[in-house]
Amino acid sequence: MTAGTLALLIASVSVATDGNPDLPAKLQPHLKVLGMTVGKDSVDGALKRLGKAEIAHNGLDAAAGARCACFVGSDGTALGLCSNSEGNGQSLRLTTIQLATTVSRLSFAPELPEEAVDVDVKRPKCSRLAGLSKTAGTAGGIHLGMSVADVVRALGDSGKRTKGVLQYGALPPEGSGYTKLTLHISGQLVDGIVAYMDRL
């Protein structure tokens, strides 16, 4: 599998059901990655579970500002953790959990649209994480290397399609935010997973 044959998956919190009433329940498990849940777990709790890592501010102001940490596995698989919630760094809630086949696929400016990330974004130094590999995925079973066809079988075909993107959106069952699952498609395989929740 090469980077050119892969796709990027983004799960974020947002507000529509895309015409599928079962979608909120289907998306919830995809906000949990490697035992950590976006909007529930703190950055500090994640680092206690995973090990030491630098927490760095991305250097952006206002809503685009975030504090992030990064891990990398022996095969190059990358894990990015960010919080754009208000707080003192260590007690911040996770608003973004990302998995990608390479560190270069991680975004440390989760509030900016992907096309705007040519802005000067500061990136944290990545720490090594034993056991992190390309088999990693969400608690709901979406994983790196998964085919887009399998994702559609799992979540349905109600996602919005644009060039190179498949996007699902729904309110979580408790109605406290907007869940969005976005697949960036290239070669019909997933090469990144991002669980994202807007500012808590």
N, C-alpha and C positions, 0 to 999 in steps of 0.2 A: 504494500500500500504506500503510495507516495502522497506528498502534500497536495499535489495538483489534482488528485483524485478524491479529495475529501471535502467535507462541508462543515459549516460552523453552526452550532445550535445555541440559541440564546433563550433563557427562561427569565422573564421579568414580570414584576407585578404591575398590573394595569386594570381596564374596566369593560369589557364587552364579552359576549358569549359566542360570537361568530356563528350564531344560528344553531349551536349544538348545546342543549340543556345539560348534557352529561359532562361537558368539557371542564367545568370548575373542579370536579372531583378527579378527573383524569390528569389535570395539570398539577395538583397539589403535591404528589410524590416527587415531581421533578424540581421542586424547590429545595430538596434535600440531596446533598452531595457529600459522599464520604462521611456520613453520619452527622453532618452539620446542616442546619436549616436556615435559609435566608429569612431574615426578619425575626428569628427566634433566638439563635445563638449569638454570642458576642465575639468580637475579635479576640479578646483575652481568652475566652473559653476554647476557641478554635486553636489558638497557639498552645494552650495547655495540652490539648489532645494531640497536636501534630509535632510540636517542638518549637524551638526558638527560631524567630525570623524577625528581620527588620520591618518595622511599621513606618512607612514613609508617606508624607502628604504629597499628592500629585502636583502641587504648585498652582492649581487653578482656584479661582475665586467663586464665592457664592454656591449656587446649586451644583456646579461642575466640580467643586472641591471634594476630595475623598482621601481617606487614609487607607493604604493598601499594604499587603504582604504577599510574598511570592515563594513558592516551593517548586522544585524540579526533581523528577525521578531519574533513575539511571538511564532510561531509554529516551530522555528528553521531554517526556510528558510534563506539562506545566499546570500548576494550580495557583490561581490568583484569588485573593480574598480582599474585599474592599468594604468600607463603610462610608456612606455619605450622610449618616445621621449625626445630629449634634451631640457633642460629648467630649470626653477627655482622652481619646485615643484608645486606651485599653478597655474601657467599658462600652465601647460602641457596638451596636448591633450590626451584624453582617447584612449588607444590602446587596452584595454581589458575591457569588461564588462562581469561578470559572475553571473549566478544565479545557486544555487544548493540547494538541500533539506537539507543539513547540511554544517556547516562551514568547516568541515574536507575535503569536496569535492572540495573546492576552491584551485586554484594554484596561488601562488604569485610569480611565476617564469615563466611567459607566454612564454618566448623565449626558454625555455628548453623543450626537449621532455619529455612526462609524465614519462617515465621510468627512467629519469635522476633526477627527483625531490627528490631523497633521499639526495641531497646536502643540506647543512645547510642554509635553506631559512628563513629569518626573516619575521614574519607575523605581520600585524598591529592588534591592539586591535579593536574588533568589537563594533560599537555603535548600539543601538536599533533603529529600524525603524518601526514605526507604519504603518500598512497596507501591509507590505511585507509578502507575504504568498506563499504557494505552487501553487497558481493559476497564479503566475507571468509568463510572457513570452515575446517573441519578438513582435514587431509591426506587423510582418508577420503572427502571430498566432501560432508559435511553443511555447509550454508552458510546464512547469513542469508537469509530469504525463501523457503527451501525448504518445500515442502508436507509435511505430516505423512504423506500417502499415499506420497510419494517416500522418506521416511525409513523407513517400514515396508517398502517394497520393498527397500531397501538392507540393513536389519538384521533383517528378519523380523517376524512378528507375535507373538513370544513375550514381549514386554514386559508388565509388570504395568500395568494400567489402573486409575486412580482418577479422581475428578472433576478434569478439566483437566490430568491428568498421564499420560504414558506413560514407563515406566521400565524400562531394561534393566540387568542386572547380571551380571558374570562375573569369574572369576579371570583375570589376564593369563597368557599362555603360560608365563612363567617362575615363576608361582605366588607372586609377591611383592607381593600387595596385591589390593584389590578394586576392580574397574572398574564404575562405574555411569554410565549414560547416561540422563539424565532430560529429557524434553521437557515443558515446560509449554505446554499447548495452548490457543490462543485464535484462533478464525478459521481454524484449520488451517494456519498458517504459522509458521515458526521466526523469532523476533526476538531470540534470544540463544543463545549457545553457551558453556557453562562446562565446561572440562576440569578435573576435581578429583581429587586424590589425598590420602588421609588422611595424617596426620603421618608424615614419613619418619624 
